[in-house]
Amino acid sequence: MASIAEVVKRIEAYYCLDCGKCTGVCPVSRVSRDFSPRTLILKAVRGDRDDLLKNGSIWTCLACGLCDEKCPSGIHYIELTKAIRLEAHGEGERAMCSHGGAFQSLMHIMTSPNLKQNRLEWLTPDMGVKKTGEVLYFVGCAPYFDAFFSDIGVSTLTSVKSTIRLLNHLEIEPVLLPNERCCGHDLLWSGDLEGFRKLAEHNLEAIKRSGAKRVVFSCPEGYRTFKLDYAEHFGKLGFEVQHISEVLANAILKRDLQFSPVKGVITYQDPCRLGRHLGVYEPPRATLGAIPELELREMGRSRASSICCGVSAWLHCDSCTKLLQLQRLKEAQSTGANLLITACPKCEIHFRCAISGEDGGPDIEIRDLATLAAEAIGKRPDVGKKPSKAVTRKGKAVKKTT
């Protein structure tokens, strides 16, 4: 683990111009005077280690990357945030966890090597999946999210089922891991490197045994964690990683995927991990744009300027984050859209939570990208069925691929 001083040198934090643009665009700084990315950088450069580690404001950062995007010196603030949290955790400092720390407890339970889970009970006979194969779908924590948030209308498993049906429609029967663990994103960004590595090692070994050459994600956090963090800590993965929106966009480009018309006006929320962290902006829009009669209206702050849903790694869900969520929902509503599309289960959870709060929220429906796409092909007669051994594409019989 690199020290704070080493990270300061690597990200060239001493090139900070003290211009304040990072703090000016930071969504947390706009609603809370106690946090400033610029102050964080200055303390790190000066070597104020004790102040950095014991100052509780370090845990309020969303790691959304907007400061990185706007910094004229190209400083990677969020990498410094991660380094400080790792060092702080090593010295016994802990963040204020939302939901009573239930998710962190669940993740620590998952680090047990002998844990056996019943993760696939939600599968239905119409979903074509395999135990081994070249394409693996990493489900993530969605099966657990529904148990926590069903009271506010959350059904992240709907997105998971939709992703499988979309892959089946593309003649892919994905591998599902019966004892998959959390990717480790939240533990890593909470400073728990040991817990993160245990989860990662289990997942990488399970994927290796499956024979997968490509791993598909519907959760941006899982995608980011594999593509960047697993690669950083464990080297070359030995398999390709893709977000489901990239799979769909490629299929649309090859004319292997067509949608039935869906009338409506929508707007799209760029998840921080999918957008600024990984630069995936166009594939979700290509998917939405391929659905006939569906009108996409962009919010004023979109793509690289998009605003975070307000909570990161289940930390600090408070009045400030609720304000961020309500502001974003009002921005979505101002486009005239009646449907806000997300591509991240946490975005869906946090926005639904804000709407269902005591003070209520804008009257706008929240739906996942994969769910909408699956509904658009669901009107076609061949959707929801397992791929046959020989299928027809473009008028020719071809062999099923996986």
Secondary structure as UniProt FT lines:
FT   HELIX           4..10
FT   TURN            11..12
FT   HELIX           13..15
FT   HELIX           21..25
FT   HELIX           27..31
FT   TURN            33..34
FT   HELIX           37..46
FT   HELIX           49..54
FT   HELIX           56..59
FT   HELIX           66..70
FT   TURN            72..73
FT   HELIX           77..90
FT   TURN            91..92
FT   HELIX           98..101
FT   HELIX           102..110
FT   TURN            113..114
FT   TURN            121..122
FT   TURN            125..126
FT   STRAND          135..138
FT   TURN            140..141
FT   HELIX           142..149
FT   HELIX           150..152
FT   HELIX           156..169
FT   TURN            170..171
FT   TURN            178..179
FT   HELIX           185..189
FT   TURN            190..191
FT   HELIX           193..210
FT   STRAND          214..217
FT   HELIX           220..224
FT   HELIX           225..230
FT   HELIX           231..234
FT   STRAND          240..243
FT   HELIX           244..253
FT   TURN            254..255
FT   STRAND          264..268
FT   TURN            272..278
FT   HELIX           282..289
FT   TURN            292..293
FT   STRAND          294..296
FT   HELIX           303..305
FT   TURN            313..314
FT   HELIX           319..333
FT   TURN            334..336
FT   STRAND          339..342
FT   HELIX           345..355
FT   TURN            358..359
FT   STRAND          365..368
FT   HELIX           369..378
FT   TURN            381..384
FT   STRAND          390..393
FT   TURN            394..395
FT   STRAND          396..399
//
